């Protein structure tokens, strides 16, 4: 409930009111004897004066300003007209229209290089997106505005933008980050002695501590803010504090006092026509009545709140209203409606905050900090060069003065004294130049030391941010405990080239409804057995993927592809590997299609489904595989393929019995040794992503035997340069290496392969990410 209060808090900081209407402004605009800019300023002021009282009138006058500015080709006033349009349509609660008009305004401000106008509109666009629940877009615009205001040293505007950024983190429950930005805003408001905005900062601190469940601190901040509002007779701020304190009373189960505060706030918002905060008060009144077991009253209030929030796209209140309604209907024995509102509540929650948004926001803020430091460094260097040039010119002028003085003095002195004076002057100039050179060298040395320190700090900040990104990426990888639980024997060798990786490994489990295990019979006839009757298999999905690029770009693509894999299995309930890849490709292309530029990124992948089933009273282990460029390798002991009577007759390796379960892999035999056979099942020659000749992926179904080892891998190991000739390892030596270590335990295999890689690489740089996954049957 705390997050809903932030909407009204934001609006107070950004869409400020304007001066009262001056009756002479219209006559000034129509006076053709005056300068064009004077007339436009009058009409601009007139339009602004109507924004919050009569928005339709504001739109009318801003339209006249825009038409005149277009005729005179004055883009600055065109930009200001669109900004007034955006403000007026916000007051009319048409948020999407307001955003589109603000974007036109910001493009025009950019063309005339009006940084102040751009910062103001960035802030207002951020507010619109925050109301809509699109927090990443909101944060991007707030940070863009903050970068401009910091460059201008506009401290009041910097404080308000820091406050708005903190509010985004409150909505995302990132309270430590919120407190960081609130502290920046609070410092400026204290220095500026701005008590009105200081009260709003205290309110924001209260919301952060409320979210952290530190209620005593939250109460303290809310009451301190309320005292300031009361001193200034600020009714908006007073009623915001009533709502916030009421929420705390509700959590403390002081329902009577909470209801009284909510009703007082609602009466004020209804009289002032503030629909946003009416919805907030109604939803809270509904929750209190739910705790009083007044379910009908609870449904009435929350339904009204839901109608307002849906009409004006206030997602946080819409989510809370649905939560209140499903509880009220559930307690009033109406399970059908309760379920409907619960599903709506979950849907809105997922749309507001999915598992990627925090990572995206972290990357957004990292980019802002990096760009800001680059800009600051370039400005400092330019200023230093300017100062050095001024000092040099000053020295030249001084040198000229000394020269002229010497010449005049030499002409006025006697010939005998002239020789002595000239010698003295030359010595003095030499000493002066030597001192200046020493001084210049000392100053340059200090400047180099300062620049070195700044570079080291910047390098550390970037490294720390990438380290954080690595932690985020590792968080999406399956835990080894989960891997060992579902794939009892095997290993993963994961060695990124950089701190973050374009490779990743993945695992998921799904309970199937039963049926047949079949691949694509037309494209893979040898891998099918129509007589296999499966009884309730429990598939385990696992994969190794290689995304476009490595390092930070590769890691960003891996997050998109990992999310698409999860959605294909969890959200769309797909269990056949080929169809999982088809759906994953669709989701990846759909994600990158949102960019204005064509994005051809994607991934190569080997994806398997492993299940143990009982077929015709016989227990079998079945693997289904589909691949995008990456193959599946199966290493099988030779003894499992050649029964004793075949070995006695000295049949050659690779010759199979007529039994189907032995013949099904014959076509894939790639390498044989005395003790092991290696089978390579190749994937489709296309990536999971954009491709000129996209086709459905193919599922291969294989019955495994005890002792088989399954290997999935990316190309980092075989493509590594090294060895005595400093060439790529390539795939056949990689096969031989796997067979050589096949008899070892999983842990021994992983360590041996890592040692082999380091020995092969030697002093060479690792050229790509390395990922190998092995499962032993």
C-alpha angles and dihedrals in degrees: 000000000000094000095064092065091064093072094069091038090059097050093055090059102050118024099061123187122249138224122288120270116279111212091214096057095085092050090050090054093052094047103104091189091072127081117274093241092052090052092047092049090054093051091045091054091046092051092048092053091063099045099098099029105037108009093177089058089048089053091049095052093040087054090056090049091050094050092050092046092050091051090050092042092234104152096182092065091043087057092049090050092054090047090055089048089054092050093048095048089049089056087050086054093241096135100171092050089049091053094050091051092047090053090055089050094051092050091054092046087052092052092054091040094238100159096178093056091048091052092050093050092044088058093050092047088051089055092050092051091046090054088052092050093245094133099169092056090045093052093048092055094043091052092047090053092046092053090055095045091049090052090050092043089230095162101184091051091045089054094050092048091049088052092051092048089052089053090057090055090049089056089050091047090241092138099167091056090045092054090050093058093039089055090054091051093045092052092054094045090050092049090047091046088230100160095176094058091037087062090054090050090052088052090052092050088051091053091051093051089044089056090049088052092242093137099171091057091044092052090049094053094044093051092046090052091046091054091055092046090051091051089054094039088236101166094184092055093043092055092045088057090048090055092047094047089045090056090054091047089051091053089048088053092243089137099165095055091042092053092049092053093047092049092050091051092046092053090053095046092048092052092048094045093238101155096178094060093037087063091049093051093045093052092050091048087052092054092050091051089049089058088048087054089242090137097166091052090046091053091048095053096042092047090056090048091049092051092053095044093048092048093052099032096244097159099182092056091041089055094048092046091053089049091052092047096050090051093047095046090045092054092046092057097255101124095166094061091038090057092047093053092043090055090048090050092053092046093053092045091054092048093049097048122014125173093266102052097080090051092048091049091049089054091046093054091044090055091048092052092047094048091046092053092046090052092047092049093049092050092049092050092049091049091049091051090049092051091049091051091050091049091049093051090048090053091049091052091048090050091053090051092052091048095051091047090052092050094049091046092049092053092050096048128078119267092252094049091043092067092049094045092048090053091049093047093051091051091049093050091049092053092047093050090048091052091047091050091050090048091048092049091050092049093047090049091054091048091052090050091050092049090048090053092049092049091050091050092048091048091051092049092051092046091049090051092050089047088055090049088052090054089051092050093047088052091064093051115094114262114250089235089060090045091052092046095057101024100038099188124037144070144236123222106195117172115160120204091227134018090280126037143217089207122077139168122221140193134181136167127215131175108233125214092231130247133122127336103225136150128199102313094196097050097034110029096155093060096058131092112180091191093067107111108192121207113204100315117196106214124208114203121207134165146171117217136189113202126200110282129353136246117035097342091048091047091053091052090047091057090054093047094044090052091049091052091051092049093048091056103031104031101032096032094224115164105173110091097222092050090046088057091046091054092042090053090050091051094046093050090046091052095049092043088072089072120091088227126067108259116198096178120130140125146267111226146173110209125187138184114203123192139162113219141169113239120180089343091307123115112228136179110219127190124193117196137187124174142191104209091316118098135217116236122201119191113199128183110250091230090064090059099043118052118209096266091054091050091049090055088051095236112184119258113268095035107123135199119250089254108120094224090060097040097051093082097039094098091055099052107132108161136013134193133173092273108022143041122206120208122195118202106189125214128226116290095245135082129238094258140041113352131160093230106035116181134172112276121248127240118214117198120202133176109225129210130217109273095033118132121207120207128193119177147155127238096259096096101046092040094053115119117229145092126099093309096040093236135133117286092226129198106282093057087045089055091049090049092053092048090048091057097036095101091059127093118265095259091047091049093051093049092045093051091048090051091047090052094049092046092049094046094048110165093343121112116255104253101197144007116282124215127165125172122190129186120187120204 
